[in-house]
Amino acid sequence: MLMPKKNRVAIYEHLFKEGCITAEKDFNAPKHPELETVPNLQVIKALTSLKSRGYVKEQFAWRHYYWSLTNEGIQYLRDFLHFPPEIVPATLKRQPQRETRPRASAGPRAGGVKPEADREAYRKAGDDKAGAAGPGSAPMEFKGGFGRGKPQQ
């Protein structure tokens, strides 16, 4: 599809920055939600072209396209957009490590008795509850049925 180079570059820059892009299957939409100046049709067709060359992986569900870059696509866009190798898509960046809080010691809690001990005492107390449930535990009682099972009068 013929499209202005500035639109193609805008699509490729957004794809490289995020690492993935989505589009609703609406060919008549005047603009793409994430790229305000580019029509939705041009986004779909540009990424379909990248998919046919193996640079993106496509997933389609519920009238939405989901594209994610492959390693070959990252290299192609890096060459096309003249980016240095240090710049990587957001999907490949590591998340900063969150500080984990130290776990509480295994000592007794402020409440005194552990809640687990209460549960175990409840489970062990009393008679066998599993045997009192299920089929055959209640007395069977049949009343008159309907149709052929109905007793004669």
C-alpha positions as CSV (number, residue, x, y, z in Angstrom):
1,M,0.0,0.0,0.0
2,L,1.3,3.4,-0.8
3,M,1.7,5.6,2.2
4,P,3.8,8.7,3.1
5,K,7.2,7.9,4.4
6,K,6.6,10.0,7.5
7,N,3.7,7.8,8.4
8,R,5.7,4.6,7.9
9,V,8.6,6.0,10.0
10,A,6.1,7.0,12.7
11,I,4.7,3.5,12.8
12,Y,8.1,1.9,12.8
13,E,9.4,4.2,15.6
14,H,6.4,3.5,17.8
15,L,6.8,-0.2,17.2
16,F,10.5,-0.2,18.0
17,K,10.0,2.0,21.1
18,E,7.3,-0.2,22.6
19,G,8.2,-3.6,21.1
20,C,4.6,-4.3,20.4
21,I,1.5,-2.6,18.9
22,T,-2.2,-3.2,18.7
23,A,-4.9,-2.2,16.3
24,E,-8.6,-2.7,16.1
25,K,-9.8,-4.3,12.9
26,D,-11.5,-1.2,11.6
27,F,-10.2,-0.2,8.2
28,N,-12.3,3.0,8.1
29,A,-11.0,4.5,11.3
30,P,-9.6,8.0,10.6
31,K,-6.7,7.6,13.0
32,H,-4.9,5.0,15.1
33,P,-5.5,5.4,18.9
34,E,-1.8,5.4,19.7
35,L,-0.6,7.3,16.6
36,E,-2.8,10.3,16.2
37,T,-1.6,11.4,12.8
38,V,-1.7,8.0,11.1
39,P,-4.8,6.3,9.8
40,N,-5.6,2.9,11.3
41,L,-5.6,1.2,7.8
42,Q,-2.0,2.3,7.2
43,V,-0.9,0.8,10.6
44,I,-2.6,-2.5,9.8
45,K,-1.1,-2.7,6.3
46,A,2.4,-1.7,7.3
47,L,2.5,-4.3,10.0
48,T,0.9,-6.9,7.7
49,S,3.9,-6.2,5.4
50,L,6.3,-6.7,8.3
51,K,4.5,-9.9,9.2
52,S,4.9,-11.4,5.7
53,R,8.7,-10.7,6.0
54,G,8.8,-12.4,9.4
55,Y,9.7,-9.3,11.4
56,V,6.7,-9.3,13.6
57,K,4.5,-12.0,15.1
58,E,0.8,-11.5,14.7
59,Q,-2.0,-12.5,17.1
60,F,-5.7,-11.8,16.3
61,A,-8.5,-12.0,18.9
62,W,-11.8,-10.2,19.4
63,R,-11.4,-7.9,16.3
64,H,-8.0,-6.7,17.5
65,Y,-4.6,-7.3,16.0
66,Y,-1.6,-7.8,18.3
67,W,1.9,-7.5,16.8
68,S,5.2,-8.1,18.6
69,L,8.7,-7.7,17.3
70,T,10.9,-10.7,16.6
71,N,14.7,-10.6,16.8
72,E,15.0,-10.2,13.0
73,G,12.4,-7.3,13.2
74,I,14.5,-5.5,15.9
75,Q,17.5,-5.7,13.7
76,Y,15.6,-4.6,10.6
77,L,14.1,-1.6,12.3
78,R,17.4,-0.7,13.9
79,D,18.9,-0.6,10.4
80,F,15.9,1.2,8.8
81,L,15.7,3.9,11.5
82,H,19.5,4.2,12.0
83,F,19.4,3.4,15.7
84,P,22.5,2.4,17.7
85,P,22.7,-1.1,19.2
86,E,22.3,0.3,22.7
87,I,18.7,1.3,22.1
88,V,16.3,-1.7,22.7
89,P,12.5,-2.0,22.7
90,A,10.6,-1.6,26.0
91,T,9.7,-5.3,25.9
92,L,13.3,-6.3,26.2
93,K,14.3,-3.9,29.0
94,R,14.6,-5.4,32.4
95,Q,12.3,-4.2,35.1
96,P,14.1,-2.7,38.0
97,Q,14.3,-5.0,41.0
98,R,11.9,-4.1,43.7
99,E,13.2,-4.2,47.3
100,T,11.7,-7.2,49.0
101,R,10.8,-6.8,52.6
102,P,12.4,-9.2,55.0
103,R,10.1,-12.0,56.1
104,A,8.8,-12.2,59.6
105,S,10.6,-14.6,61.8
106,A,9.1,-17.9,62.7
107,G,8.6,-16.8,66.3
108,P,5.2,-16.6,68.0
109,R,2.8,-13.8,66.8
110,A,1.5,-11.0,68.9
111,G,-1.9,-12.7,69.2
112,G,-0.4,-15.6,71.2
113,V,-1.7,-18.8,69.5
114,K,-1.0,-19.3,65.8
115,P,-4.2,-19.2,63.7
116,E,-2.9,-22.5,62.0
117,A,-3.1,-24.2,65.4
118,D,-6.8,-23.2,65.7
119,R,-7.6,-24.7,62.3
120,E,-5.8,-27.9,63.0
121,A,-7.7,-28.3,66.4
122,Y,-11.0,-27.6,64.6
123,R,-10.2,-30.2,61.9
124,K,-9.1,-32.9,64.4
125,A,-12.0,-32.3,66.9
126,G,-15.2,-34.2,66.6
127,D,-16.2,-37.3,64.7
128,D,-15.4,-38.2,61.1
129,K,-17.2,-35.6,59.1
130,A,-16.2,-37.1,55.7
131,G,-18.0,-40.4,56.5
132,A,-21.2,-38.5,57.4
133,A,-21.5,-36.9,54.0
134,G,-22.0,-38.2,50.5
135,P,-24.3,-40.9,48.9
136,G,-25.8,-43.4,51.2
137,S,-25.3,-41.4,54.4
138,A,-29.0,-40.3,54.7
139,P,-31.9,-42.6,54.9
140,M,-33.6,-43.2,51.5
141,E,-37.2,-42.3,51.3
142,F,-39.3,-42.6,48.1
143,K,-42.6,-40.9,47.6
144,G,-45.0,-41.3,44.8
145,G,-43.7,-40.5,41.4
146,F,-45.3,-39.3,38.2
147,G,-46.4,-41.2,35.1
148,R,-45.5,-44.9,35.2
149,G,-43.8,-44.6,38.6
150,K,-46.9,-43.3,40.2
151,P,-48.6,-45.9,42.5
152,Q,-52.0,-47.3,41.4
153,Q,-55.0,-45.9,43.2
